[in-house]
């Protein structure tokens, strides 16, 4: 067992080192100053967001953002709360705001994923080539679009940006905050090497032209999740080097964490459910390898406790220290709410267990999302 764990640990440390070096490369990339601000349409797919849509829209229509915005399109996916009324009321203060119900576009009902259908409808009515995508439960910074646009060059078709959880002062949300930051670091680090892996649809700048040139969602429209990552992979395959990342504190979009443990579990099951649907075989193998490495770590950890193997236990703490160092770089790079150094330590094996279990459970492709069961 100790040799198996050692081999897995070496591979894992190489991966962390690769992501870390990618972050360095990304930080060295120079921002681009545009003499003329590109015109942008902001698309926000929503379903039952009455608690947050007002603050979301007001944050978008603030600071330097209006200088870039030609249009804000809220695409309503059959909300049965006050979302549509709130958006309608805000039209008096946000003149470029429109609300588009999905029901007006039956030609897109063949798209099985509600989120992808809403984004596709938004692209249909958009007035500009450059599209900013976010969710209805987010808040964006005052200079959001200015910083995202600083990563545009003639080859760029997609710019990703960091997303951060609003962090209530509870242990569960502190763990989610650290985990989510880790995902952002992996996303940015892989893009730094022009090998994109992850991205978050709550903070993206997308070329409408690039979307259609790459075939849109294509066969991926049947997959419920993946409106962001699968699209990114398509764009990268069609034009390598077209994906950029804005790793800046001034570009961080904040969002609400899952409201309950059950909601969090179903969110993660939804994310994991697409793992076998990626068209890239190397990327599917990468995901499978990452899962097996963590399964080895978890098995080794349990074995070290059962057999009281102190050497094996100490060996596994190298992973804990490596994760700690990696996650704490997020404090320096983009987080407004820093991760406390103890959080990655006490949550290490909770995180590993969750990754192994959700990776398996996600293969069933069963989850709930926005009041719908899949």
VENLIN-V108091 format. One line per field, one symbol per residue. phi: phi as a letter, one per 40 degrees, with the letter a starting at -180 (. if undefined). burial: + if it has 16 or more other C-alpha atoms within 10 Angstrom, else -. Layout:
BEGIN
phi = ???
burial = ???
END
This chain:
BEGIN
phi = .ccccccccccccccccccccccccccccccbcbcbcccbbcbbcbafbccbcccccccccafcddccccabbcbcbfcbbcdcccccccccbbcccbbbccccbccbcccccdcccccccdccbccbccbcbabcbbbbccbdcdccccbcadccbabcacbbccbccbdcccccccccccccccdccccdbfbcbbabccaabbccccdcccggcfcccccccgcbcccdccccccadgcbbabcbccbccbaccdcaccccccccccccccccbccccdccccccccccdcccdccccccccccfcccccccccccdcccdccccccdccaccbccccccccccdccccccccccccccccfbabafgbbb
burial = -+--++-++--+---+-++++++--++----------+++++++++++++-++++++-+++---++-++++++++++-----++--+--+---+-+++++++-----+--+-+++++++++++--+++++++++++++++++++++++++++---++++++++++++-----++++++++++++++++++++++++++++++++++++-++--+-++--++-++++++++++++++--+++++++++++++++++-+-----+-++++++++++++++----+---+--++-++++++-++-++-------++-++--++--++-++++++--++--++---++--+++--++-++-++-++--+-+-------
END
